[in-house]
């Protein structure tokens, strides 16, 4: 497929600016850049979902697109969702649908069990797998994956990479949109970097530092900060084995699917006035049909224009629908709404999932500042680097049970065994 001089604007925002790109058969191409750089918009144009304002697309054949935002029917089962891609099964029995679903899943090389389960009951990672299976089942010549690992565990990510390599070996062109530089370097044969709608770098050999610089040249990454000194305050929250204090960041870590989502849901119900950054921003974070200003107003935040500037939300303005934002910018709206009112307790579940380097750094700074100002922060994350960077104390969750509290130093030697269920 060849994209020639593609341009696309939304009102005054130039989302894609004169981009030309060739996608080769049988290659894994990574498209990287900060949130709002134009990656997803360019690929939606390639897939025929959006019309460019100018430019042309040549040799486009069948394209599968796994979106960052799931396109699933929550009330349907896994088997019923898979049946939607093939009209032959429109009037088939449930037994036939389930047998065909098992066949599709097995042929995809992806693990997903119990096809009679409703999609609403699946974990975020399982929903992502189902979207991928749907796309593979259509046997596309080009498969576009938009931030596919943002909701996957490390093990699931490795499973995905095996599938990507197998598809590429059989001639499928794979486009991997991501911001996780180590993953990009591990799996991609060619990397292109977008910034402010433009393609600024194309390479087959790069380092994390060179890619980070290409993504955000005017904002080089800071040197690591020194040891944090924070005096723990009074007890702010008690829930089962969780004890959270003011002036503290307590990280709950573990492999996805061990009870993190259930813990976050329980805490949201018990402490409704706390600041809540949900794991699934599209389901629980923003209301897509409402504007940015309306989403912010749900928690009483009125100064929408100021929040857009302060949180670097890439948007036309406060009246833009939240559903039209990129995933990372939707997350920034959630952060602005929940953190700006300065709650005493903040429950942050995967707060940097899907965010680029600069946005992740910004979120970390905000969480540290909130803790320094007295907030009690419970950080639920599957990113161990994030946990060790931010946390004053850590606990591991395994099969719904929490370990004892540990300092970061204690956790460094114990966390791997605890996450694997080894005492």
Phi, psi and omega per residue, in radians:
X1 nan 2.420 3.108
X2 -2.166 2.175 3.027
X3 -1.788 2.205 -3.074
X4 -2.116 2.023 3.011
X5 0.887 0.894 -3.115
X6 -1.339 2.290 3.072
X7 -2.316 2.421 3.119
X8 -2.615 2.256 3.101
X9 -2.146 2.584 2.972
X10 -2.083 1.845 -3.022
X11 0.967 -2.145 -3.087
X12 -1.526 -0.044 -3.084
X13 -1.637 2.124 3.067
X14 -1.537 1.722 -3.058
X15 -1.340 -0.673 3.095
X16 -2.294 2.241 -2.966
X17 -2.185 1.608 3.006
X18 1.001 0.972 -3.089
X19 -1.748 2.285 3.012
X20 -2.081 2.378 -3.062
X21 -2.740 2.407 3.038
X22 -1.919 2.338 3.100
X23 -1.953 2.026 -3.016
X24 -1.541 2.596 3.080
X25 -1.131 2.343 3.042
X26 1.345 0.252 3.123
X27 -1.973 2.774 2.997
X28 -1.887 1.927 -3.108
X29 -1.860 2.176 3.082
X30 -1.695 2.330 3.044
X31 -2.024 2.007 -3.044
X32 -2.172 2.870 -3.138
X33 2.772 2.859 -3.129
X34 -1.224 2.953 3.122
X35 -1.020 2.348 3.140
X36 1.443 0.153 -3.113
X37 -1.303 -0.283 3.125
X38 1.907 0.075 -3.063
X39 -1.033 -0.961 -3.077
X40 -1.173 -0.696 3.116
X41 -1.048 -0.775 3.125
X42 -1.054 -0.761 -3.102
X43 -1.273 -0.526 3.042
X44 -1.169 -0.594 3.044
X45 -1.170 -0.753 3.113
X46 -1.037 -0.638 -3.102
X47 -1.435 -0.087 3.141
X48 1.482 0.146 3.133
X49 -1.383 -0.486 3.088
X50 -2.203 2.545 3.063
X51 -1.619 2.329 3.091
X52 -1.271 2.705 3.023
X53 -1.266 -0.573 3.075
X54 -2.716 2.875 -3.103
X55 1.813 3.081 -3.070
X56 -2.472 2.764 3.099
X57 -2.178 2.211 -3.110
X58 -2.105 2.567 3.068
X59 1.042 0.591 3.071
X60 -1.445 2.163 3.109
X61 -2.004 -2.395 -3.089
X62 -1.351 2.309 -3.049
X63 -2.237 2.275 3.011
X64 -1.846 2.396 -3.076
X65 -2.263 2.039 3.047
X66 -1.716 1.842 -3.033
X67 -1.360 2.693 3.048
X68 -1.158 -0.572 3.087
X69 -1.705 2.155 -3.009
X70 -1.154 2.437 3.079
X71 -1.983 1.149 -3.088
X72 -2.125 2.773 3.070
X73 -1.711 1.850 -3.015
X74 -1.026 -0.578 -3.075
X75 -1.372 -0.234 3.140
X76 -1.551 2.761 3.063
X77 -1.377 3.020 3.040
X78 -0.988 -0.835 -3.105
X79 -1.079 -0.720 -3.122
X80 -1.178 -0.666 3.089
X81 -1.126 -0.700 3.109
X82 -1.184 -0.569 -3.141
X83 -1.151 -0.424 -3.106
X84 -1.124 -0.345 -3.097
X85 -1.470 -0.113 -3.092
X86 -2.384 1.954 -3.075
X87 -1.152 -0.260 3.125
X88 -1.097 -0.421 -3.078
X89 -1.734 0.319 -3.067
X90 -1.032 -0.678 -3.085
X91 -2.027 0.362 -3.120
X92 -1.313 2.767 3.088
X93 -1.307 2.838 3.109
X94 -1.059 -0.631 -3.137
X95 -1.103 -0.742 3.122
X96 -1.143 -0.762 3.138
X97 -1.039 -0.768 -3.095
X98 -1.211 -0.655 3.101
X99 -1.130 -0.734 3.128
X100 -1.192 -0.624 3.117
X101 -1.105 -0.744 3.108
X102 -1.066 -0.707 3.131
X103 -1.110 -0.777 3.132
X104 -1.062 -0.765 -3.100
X105 -1.137 -0.789 -3.140
X106 -1.087 -0.695 -3.116
X107 -1.254 -0.369 3.137
X108 -1.350 -0.406 -3.079
X109 1.445 0.205 -3.101
X110 -1.918 2.439 3.126
X111 -1.482 2.121 3.037
X112 -2.723 2.035 -2.975
X113 -1.861 2.907 3.024
X114 0.983 1.294 -3.039
X115 -1.224 -0.124 3.107
X116 -1.485 -0.067 3.139
X117 -1.265 2.511 3.050
X118 -1.263 2.509 3.134
X119 -1.081 -0.582 3.136
X120 -1.054 -0.396 -3.100
X121 -1.662 -0.001 -3.115
X122 -1.434 2.716 2.995
X123 -1.273 2.884 3.129
X124 -1.055 -0.711 3.126
X125 -1.101 -0.677 3.125
X126 -1.186 -0.639 3.078
X127 -1.098 -0.710 3.112
X128 -1.087 -0.738 3.101
X129 -1.063 -0.731 -3.129
X130 -1.104 -0.712 3.080
X131 -1.055 -0.721 -3.133
X132 -1.153 -0.732 3.121
X133 -1.081 -0.736 3.087
X134 -0.978 -0.804 -3.096
X135 -1.169 -0.751 -3.112
X136 -1.145 -0.636 -3.095
X137 -1.067 -0.433 3.124
X138 -1.400 -0.094 3.141
X139 0.916 1.018 -3.127
X140 -1.295 2.696 3.043
X141 -1.391 -0.452 3.072
X142 -2.272 2.265 3.137
X143 -2.059 2.105 -3.133
X144 -1.844 2.166 -3.104
X145 -2.025 1.990 -3.071
X146 -1.694 1.834 -3.133
X147 0.860 0.901 -3.012
X148 -1.190 -0.455 -3.067
X149 -1.581 -0.010 -3.070
X150 -1.139 -0.358 -3.141
X151 -2.065 0.222 -3.092
X152 -1.848 2.609 3.004
X153 -1.282 2.871 3.079
X154 -0.954 -0.707 3.126
X155 -1.130 -0.755 3.124
X156 -1.143 -0.620 3.104
X157 -1.115 -0.746 3.095
X158 -1.099 -0.649 3.067
X159 -1.069 -0.766 3.110
X160 -1.076 -0.755 -3.113
X161 -1.108 -0.645 3.084
X162 -1.083 -0.739 3.136
X163 -1.146 -0.752 3.119
X164 -1.021 -0.802 -3.112
X165 -1.138 -0.677 3.138
X166 -1.155 -0.738 3.121
X167 -1.117 -0.764 3.131
X168 -1.091 -0.695 3.135
X169 -1.089 -0.456 3.119
X170 -1.638 0.151 3.014
X171 1.838 -0.101 3.132
X172 -1.304 2.363 3.019
X173 -1.462 2.233 -3.116
X174 -1.968 2.209 3.016
X175 -1.930 2.096 -3.025
X176 -1.963 1.761 3.095
X177 -1.506 2.157 -3.057
X178 -2.755 2.890 2.988
X179 -2.153 0.024 -3.113
X180 -1.544 1.710 -2.986
X181 -1.083 -0.723 3.109
X182 -1.047 -0.670 3.122
X183 -1.178 -0.749 3.123
X184 -1.019 -0.820 -3.116
X185 -1.167 -0.503 -3.109
X186 -1.356 -0.545 -2.955
X187 -1.991 -0.450 -3.005
X188 -1.524 2.501 3.046
X189 -1.559 -0.477 3.117
X190 -2.484 2.522 -3.073
X191 -2.260 2.313 2.985
X192 -2.101 2.486 -3.127
X193 -1.978 2.281 3.061
X194 -1.936 2.508 3.065
X195 -2.565 2.193 3.125
X196 0.924 0.727 3.069
X197 1.483 -0.116 -3.107
X198 -1.894 2.653 3.005
X199 -1.530 1.988 -3.011
X200 -1.879 -0.211 3.138
X201 -2.727 2.414 2.997
X202 -2.328 2.197 -3.018
X203 -2.653 2.690 2.977
X204 -1.944 0.015 -3.134
X205 -2.562 2.047 -3.082
X206 -2.663 2.884 3.024
X207 -2.013 2.798 3.065
X208 -0.968 -0.650 -3.111
X209 -1.157 -0.755 -3.120
X210 -1.181 -0.634 3.108
X211 -1.203 -0.752 3.120
X212 -1.059 -0.699 3.135
X213 -1.157 -0.679 3.121
X214 -1.171 -0.606 3.136
X215 -1.248 -0.709 -3.061
X216 -2.428 1.206 -3.020
X217 -1.160 -0.516 -3.101
X218 -1.472 -0.066 -3.101
X219 -2.328 1.225 -3.141
X220 -1.038 2.615 -3.110
X221 -1.153 2.431 -3.114
X222 -1.316 2.791 3.026
X223 -1.185 2.622 3.133
X224 -0.980 2.404 3.140
X225 -1.300 2.808 3.111
X226 -1.275 -3.120 -3.105
X227 -1.089 2.306 3.137
X228 -1.377 2.443 3.062
X229 -2.101 1.977 -3.109
X230 -2.406 2.265 3.140
X231 -1.519 2.144 -3.114
X232 -1.205 2.349 -3.112
X233 -1.633 -2.832 -3.121
X234 -1.197 2.841 3.111
X235 -1.132 2.250 -3.099
X236 -1.926 -0.481 -3.035
X237 -2.645 2.341 3.011
X238 -2.265 2.202 3.129
X239 -2.647 1.836 -3.093
X240 1.051 -2.124 -3.135
X241 -1.575 0.100 3.141
X242 -1.678 2.178 2.995
X243 -2.215 2.047 -3.024
X244 -2.074 2.324 -3.087
X245 -1.936 2.726 2.991
X246 -1.094 2.723 -3.118
X247 1.057 0.556 -3.056
X248 -2.465 2.510 2.928
X249 -1.973 1.995 3.095
X250 -1.853 2.095 -3.121
X251 -1.707 2.292 2.982
X252 -1.825 2.023 -3.078
X253 -2.071 2.764 3.109
X254 2.885 2.868 3.058
X255 -1.192 2.386 -3.106
X256 -0.938 2.500 3.123
X257 1.643 0.140 -3.141
X258 -1.778 0.274 3.063
X259 1.975 0.085 -3.138
X260 -1.086 -0.804 -3.108
X261 -1.106 -0.714 3.130
X262 -1.133 -0.695 3.107
X263 -1.094 -0.796 3.136
X264 -1.082 -0.718 3.130
X265 -1.113 -0.737 3.122
X266 -1.083 -0.760 -3.118
X267 -1.199 -0.620 3.102
X268 -1.113 -0.695 3.130
X269 -1.227 -0.656 -3.066
X270 -1.391 -0.564 -3.086
X271 -2.172 1.215 -3.053
X272 -1.136 -0.398 -3.122
X273 -1.476 -0.137 3.098
X274 -1.200 2.797 2.987
X275 -1.340 2.217 -3.069
X276 -2.114 2.112 3.022
X277 -1.911 1.755 -2.988
X278 -1.353 2.736 3.132
X279 -1.117 -0.734 -3.104
X280 -1.854 1.658 -3.036
X281 -1.181 -0.550 -3.100
X282 -1.270 -0.517 3.138
X283 -1.562 -0.759 -2.992
X284 -2.017 -0.159 -3.017
X285 -1.697 -0.952 -3.112
X286 -2.126 2.766 3.005
X287 -1.818 1.905 -2.963
X288 -1.034 -0.576 -3.068
X289 -1.406 -0.094 3.122
X290 -1.778 2.727 3.135
X291 -1.292 2.963 3.061
X292 -1.014 -0.819 -3.126
X293 -1.048 -0.700 -3.132
X294 -1.203 -0.668 3.080
X295 -1.121 -0.712 3.102
X296 -1.152 -0.635 -3.100
X297 -1.211 -0.260 3.120
X298 -1.037 -0.470 3.100
X299 -1.961 0.305 3.076
X300 1.465 0.183 3.125
X301 -1.489 2.043 -3.011
X302 -1.814 -0.500 -3.039
X303 -1.452 1.225 -3.011
X304 -1.105 -0.749 -3.115
X305 -1.085 -0.698 3.115
X306 -1.146 -0.689 3.134
X307 -1.164 -0.664 3.115
X308 -1.064 -0.727 3.128
X309 -1.265 -0.779 -3.072
X310 -1.125 -0.660 -3.093
X311 -1.721 0.161 3.089
X312 0.927 0.811 3.120
X313 -1.402 2.082 3.135
X314 -1.357 1.765 -3.067
X315 -2.638 2.757 3.068
X316 -1.195 -0.625 -3.138
X317 2.978 -3.130 -3.075
X318 -1.054 -0.406 -3.084
X319 -1.544 -0.010 3.091
X320 -1.207 2.425 3.127
X321 -1.166 2.413 3.133
X322 -1.074 -0.560 -3.141
X323 -1.164 -0.280 3.136
X324 -1.579 -0.076 3.135
X325 -1.437 2.749 2.985
X326 -1.167 2.857 -3.116
X327 -1.028 -0.746 -3.141
X328 -1.116 -0.658 3.134
X329 -1.281 -0.523 2.988
X330 -1.087 -0.713 3.118
X331 -1.089 -0.657 3.112
X332 -1.134 -0.619 3.070
X333 -1.085 -0.767 3.109
X334 -1.064 -0.790 -3.132
X335 -1.091 -0.764 3.126
X336 -1.053 -0.775 -3.113
X337 -1.146 -0.728 -3.023
X338 -1.461 -0.586 -3.062
X339 -1.570 -0.499 -3.044
X340 -1.120 -0.493 -3.123
X341 -1.448 0.025 3.046
X342 0.938 1.070 3.113
X343 -1.222 2.693 3.118
X344 -1.250 -0.553 -3.140
X345 -2.122 2.332 3.095
X346 -2.199 2.177 3.102
X347 -1.961 1.861 -3.018
X348 -1.952 1.910 3.128
X349 -1.770 1.986 -3.139
X350 0.855 0.994 -2.996
X351 -1.194 -0.342 -3.119
X352 -1.925 0.189 3.126
X353 -1.072 2.195 3.113
X354 1.459 0.049 -3.132
X355 -1.674 2.653 3.119
X356 -1.442 -3.094 -3.038
X357 -1.027 -0.876 -3.087
X358 -1.145 -0.753 -3.132
X359 -1.139 -0.675 3.107
X360 -1.100 -0.786 3.109
X361 -1.058 -0.710 3.137
X362 -1.085 -0.779 3.130
X363 -1.079 -0.791 3.126
X364 -1.034 -0.739 3.125
X365 -1.109 -0.682 3.137
X366 -1.149 -0.732 3.139
X367 -1.174 -0.732 3.084
X368 -1.067 -0.768 -3.134
X369 -1.102 -0.675 3.119
X370 -1.128 -0.727 3.109
X371 -1.157 -0.727 3.117
X372 -1.074 -0.537 -3.133
X373 -1.456 -0.032 3.058
X374 2.041 -0.102 -3.125
X375 -1.205 2.648 3.004
X376 -1.781 2.080 -2.998
X377 -2.059 2.158 3.016
X378 -1.813 1.977 -3.100
X379 -1.811 1.967 3.086
X380 -1.778 1.970 -3.018
X381 -2.538 2.581 3.023
X382 -1.736 0.029 -3.127
X383 -1.697 1.794 -3.086
X384 -1.121 -0.613 3.098
X385 -1.050 -0.727 3.117
X386 -1.116 -0.753 -3.135
X387 -1.083 -0.823 -3.107
X388 -1.214 -0.498 3.125
X389 -1.265 -0.629 -2.977
X390 -1.796 -0.549 -2.845
X391 -1.396 2.468 2.945
X392 -1.518 -0.484 3.107
X393 -2.582 2.735 -3.093
X394 -2.408 2.636 2.966
X395 -2.388 2.577 3.107
X396 -1.822 2.366 3.066
X397 -1.863 2.273 -3.133
X398 -2.485 2.085 -3.109
X399 0.884 0.768 3.047
X400 1.434 -0.054 -3.117
X401 -1.937 2.499 -3.109
X402 -1.761 2.454 3.040
X403 -1.300 3.041 3.014
X404 -1.189 2.766 3.071
X405 -1.121 2.498 3.099
X406 -2.365 2.655 2.908
X407 -1.294 2.887 3.109
X408 -1.054 -0.637 3.125
X409 -1.136 -0.766 3.105
X410 -1.121 -0.702 -3.087
X411 -1.172 -0.517 -3.061
X412 -1.027 -0.530 -3.121
X413 -1.737 -0.171 -3.036
X414 -2.034 -0.366 -2.930
X415 -1.109 -0.668 -3.107
X416 -1.079 -0.810 3.125
X417 -1.125 -0.733 -3.134
X418 -1.116 -0.700 3.132
X419 -1.172 -0.461 3.118
X420 -1.569 0.016 -3.141
X421 1.438 0.266 3.112
X422 -1.757 2.095 -3.078
X423 -1.122 nan nan
